[in-house]
């Protein structure tokens, strides 16, 4: 049996060499793992089964990835990082209205879900803080990116309310959770190969949200009255 340290050295060497065959097999394992994580969940997915679907035994899988957590991390890394980078770019376009930027961010997230299907949905399904050790640098980084995305949406909604673009009788967090709920719940039903494109979904969600949040409101809502009297 090959020692773990030798496997690690061989894996590092193969990654540095970056042969087409080696990288292709890594990509195949990532695709298989993403589907296994999505259908079975992180805890129930087995390295042996992932390897079997790729024509490898479990020991050989370690030549490509050091652990199931590493497979999971690589499934998410590129999609999550690219998405938050684009969202930050949109957020910083201060010459545009908050509503315009929020609409684009909703579209960006659905596009990321589609372009990185099913990898990014694996992230939504799992409790990241329970999967990775609390001491894991990667776990802290990805949770930080999640919180950054949430803060971007919350700030844009608050700005839009303050500027009169959106009605202000709905609490900011309730409005933000409506956006998060619509977009994140797509992990239960969306597939880019089905009838609706990512653009179709984001456009429909934008209409639902903005039509509801910008309609005339001559009378304060019950929520607004409750906040004023509490």
C-alpha positions, 0 to 999 in steps of 0.5 A, a space after each residue: 500500500 502506498 503511504 499517504 505522504 507518497 500519494 501527496 507528493 505524487 499529487 503535488 507533482 502531477 498538479 505542477 506538471 499539469 498534463 492534459 490527461 491528469 487535469 481531464 481526470 480531475 475535471 471528471 471527478 469534480 463533475 461526478 462529485 458535484 452530482 453526488 453531493 447534490 443528490 446525496 448530500 455531502 455526508 452521504 456521498 462516498 469517495 469510493 462511489 465517486 471513484 467507481 463512477 470515474 473508473 477508479 478505485 478509492 486509493 487512486 482517487 487520492 492521487 487526484 484529491 487529498 480528501 472529500 473536503 478538498 473535492 467539495 472545496 474545489 467544486 465550489 471555489 471557482 463559481 463562488 469566487 467568480 460570482 462574488 467578484 462580479 457582485 462587488 463590481 456591480 455594487 461599486 457602480 455608484 453612478 447607477 441606481 440601487 434598483 438597477 444594481 440590485 436587478 443586475 445582481 439577481 441576474 448575476 447570481 442566477 447566471 452563476 447557478 446556471 454556469 456552475 450547475 450543479 456545483 453552486 447548489 451544493 453550497 446552498 444545500 449544505 451547512 458550511 460551518 458543519 462541513 469544514 472545521 471551524 479552524 479551516 481557513 477556507 471555511 472562514 473565507 467562503 462564509 465571509 464571501 456569503 456574508 459579503 453577498 448578503 450585505 451587498 443585497 441588504 445595502 442596495 435595498 436600504 439605499 433604494 428605500 432611502 432614495 424612494 426607488 422602493 417602498 419603505 413600509 416593508 422592513 429591509 431584512 424582510 425584503 432582503 430575505 424575499 430576494 434570498 428566498 426566491 433565488 436560493 430556493 431554485 436549488 430545489 427545481 432549477 436545471 439549466 437544461 430544462 425549459 427556463 433559462 437563468 435569464 428567464 428566472 431572474 427576469 421573472 423574479 425581478 418583476 415579482 420583487 420590484 413590481 411588489 416593492 414599487 407599486 403605489 402605497 397611499 396607506 401605510 402597511 400593517 407592518 409599518 404601523 406596527 413598527 411605529 407604535 412599538 
